[in-house]
Amino acid sequence: MANLDALVLLDGNDMLLRVTSKVKSTGAVITGATVDVTLFDQFDKEVGGPSWPLSLSENPGSSGIYEATLPNTMGLRVGQTLRMLGTFDGGSGQVAQFEPTVVVRKRTA
């Protein structure tokens, strides 16, 4: 349902997280789902910043696109590697988790 392997966050920047929900076997888009994410540090502790889990809202007029802003106040360090745990519940048994690695990089431009 989510096709995320690795993400890059830019240090000191708000970042828009966007997840598109599709059923892997059919490619069908899922609308009206509940999508949440939590970021964990290398010690498996939630990173500072927003209250976790962070809920993603469905983008109005989209086909199953869910978004949330990750604020620049999370206190991340360049080079830090994080783990994101995302949950997706589309109802009717359409439940999935996604767990990409997140790397913090310095913005160069």
Residue pairs with C-beta under 8 A, 6 or more apart in sequence:
1 21
1 22
1 23
1 24
1 30
1 88
1 90
1 94
1 96
1 98
2 19
2 20
2 21
2 86
2 88
2 96
2 98
3 20
3 22
4 19
4 84
4 86
4 98
4 100
5 100
5 101
6 100
6 101
6 102
6 103
7 17
7 84
7 100
7 101
7 102
7 103
8 102
8 103
8 104
8 105
9 15
9 70
9 76
9 82
9 102
9 103
9 104
9 105
10 104
10 105
10 106
10 107
11 76
11 77
11 78
11 104
11 105
11 106
11 107
12 72
12 107
13 72
13 107
14 69
14 70
14 71
14 72
15 69
15 70
15 72
16 67
16 68
16 69
16 70
17 37
17 56
17 67
17 68
17 69
17 70
18 59
18 65
18 66
18 67
19 35
19 56
19 65
19 66
19 67
19 86
19 88
19 98
20 29
20 64
20 65
20 66
21 29
21 30
21 31
21 33
21 35
21 64
21 65
21 66
21 88
21 90
22 28
22 29
22 30
22 64
23 30
23 94
29 63
29 64
30 64
30 88
30 90
30 94
31 58
31 63
31 64
32 58
32 90
32 91
33 58
33 64
33 66
33 88
33 89
33 90
33 91
33 94
34 55
34 87
34 88
34 89
35 55
35 56
35 66
35 86
35 87
35 88
35 89
36 53
36 54
36 55
36 56
36 86
36 87
37 52
37 53
37 54
37 56
37 68
37 84
37 85
37 86
37 87
38 46
38 52
38 53
38 54
38 84
38 85
38 86
39 46
39 47
39 49
39 52
39 70
39 74
39 82
39 83
39 84
39 102
40 46
40 47
40 82
40 83
40 84
40 85
41 47
41 80
41 82
42 80
42 81
42 82
44 83
46 52
47 74
47 75
47 76
47 82
48 73
48 74
48 75
49 70
49 71
49 73
49 74
49 75
50 70
50 71
50 74
53 87
54 68
54 70
55 68
56 66
56 67
56 68
57 66
57 67
57 68
58 64
58 65
58 66
59 65
59 66
59 67
76 82
76 104
77 104
78 104
78 105
78 106
79 103
79 104
79 105
80 103
80 104
81 101
81 102
81 103
81 104
82 101
82 102
82 103
82 104
83 99
83 101
83 102
84 98
84 99
84 100
84 101
84 102
85 97
85 99
86 97
86 98
86 99
86 100
87 95
87 96
87 97
88 94
88 95
88 96
88 97
88 98
89 95
